[in-house]
Amino acid sequence: EHVHKGTIGTVYSLLDGQFEFIEAKILENSELLNKQIKESNLPEDIRIGAIVRKDQVIIPRSNFIFEKGDLVVLLAKREQLKEVENIFSISSI
């Protein structure tokens, strides 16, 4: 398992690391908190596969709203990882 900054963990790599399944937690200072997927600034090629909220697994649609504590499982290209880390990382400001 690769370790990324913030609340990011790699679940699985595909095609010699060209893609990664990533899990990331929504924290109270996340820029995604209380936003719909369609209103978020996630890179266009990222695919959110599932959200784990408490004991429930949700397959989200574009109008899904992120809540604090949600565990987001997504697929991203390797070259998008820095951007994904920035979106899910804890701000030091």
C-alpha positions as CSV (number, residue, x, y, z in Angstrom):
1,E,0.0,0.0,0.0
2,H,1.3,3.4,-0.9
3,V,0.8,6.2,1.5
4,H,-0.2,9.7,0.3
5,K,-0.4,12.9,2.3
6,G,-3.6,13.9,4.1
7,T,-6.3,11.3,4.5
8,I,-5.4,9.3,1.4
9,G,-4.6,5.7,1.1
10,T,-4.1,3.6,-2.0
11,V,-6.3,0.5,-2.0
12,Y,-5.0,-1.0,-5.3
13,S,-2.8,-0.2,-8.3
14,L,-3.8,-1.2,-11.9
15,L,-1.8,-1.5,-15.1
16,D,1.7,-1.2,-13.5
17,G,0.7,1.8,-11.4
18,Q,-0.9,3.8,-14.2
19,F,-4.1,4.0,-12.2
20,E,-4.9,3.7,-8.5
21,F,-7.9,3.0,-6.5
22,I,-7.8,5.4,-3.7
23,E,-9.7,5.8,-0.5
24,A,-9.9,9.2,1.1
25,K,-11.9,10.6,4.1
26,I,-13.9,13.8,4.1
27,L,-12.9,15.9,7.1
28,E,-14.5,19.0,8.5
29,N,-12.1,21.3,6.6
30,S,-12.4,19.5,3.3
31,E,-13.2,21.6,0.3
32,L,-15.7,18.9,-0.7
33,L,-17.7,19.0,2.5
34,N,-21.4,19.7,1.9
35,K,-20.9,19.9,-1.9
36,Q,-22.5,17.9,-4.6
37,I,-20.2,15.8,-6.8
38,K,-21.2,17.8,-9.9
39,E,-20.2,21.1,-8.0
40,S,-16.9,19.8,-6.8
41,N,-13.6,20.6,-8.4
42,L,-12.5,17.0,-8.8
43,P,-10.5,16.4,-12.0
44,E,-12.8,15.3,-14.9
45,D,-11.2,11.9,-15.4
46,I,-11.6,10.8,-11.7
47,R,-14.3,8.3,-11.1
48,I,-15.9,7.9,-7.7
49,G,-17.0,4.3,-7.3
50,A,-18.5,4.3,-3.8
51,I,-19.0,6.2,-0.6
52,V,-18.9,4.5,2.8
53,R,-21.1,6.4,5.3
54,K,-21.3,4.8,8.7
55,D,-22.4,1.2,7.9
56,Q,-23.8,2.0,4.5
57,V,-22.2,1.7,1.0
58,I,-23.5,4.3,-1.4
59,I,-23.0,4.3,-5.2
60,P,-23.2,8.1,-5.7
61,R,-24.8,10.1,-8.5
62,S,-23.8,13.6,-9.6
63,N,-26.2,15.2,-7.0
64,F,-24.7,13.2,-4.1
65,I,-23.6,15.6,-1.2
66,F,-20.4,14.8,0.7
67,E,-20.6,14.7,4.5
68,K,-18.0,14.8,7.2
69,G,-16.6,11.3,7.8
70,D,-17.5,9.9,4.4
71,L,-14.9,7.5,3.0
72,V,-14.6,8.1,-0.7
73,V,-13.4,5.3,-3.0
74,L,-12.2,6.6,-6.4
75,L,-10.1,5.7,-9.4
76,A,-7.5,8.1,-10.6
77,K,-4.7,8.2,-13.1
78,R,-1.2,8.3,-11.6
79,E,-0.6,11.8,-13.0
80,Q,-3.7,13.1,-11.1
81,L,-2.5,11.9,-7.7
82,K,-1.0,15.2,-6.6
83,E,-4.3,17.0,-7.4
84,V,-6.3,14.4,-5.6
85,E,-4.0,14.7,-2.6
86,N,-4.4,18.5,-2.5
87,I,-8.2,18.1,-2.6
88,F,-8.3,15.6,0.3
89,S,-5.3,16.8,2.4
90,I,-5.5,18.8,5.6
91,S,-4.7,22.5,5.1
92,S,-1.9,23.8,7.1
93,I,-3.1,27.4,6.9
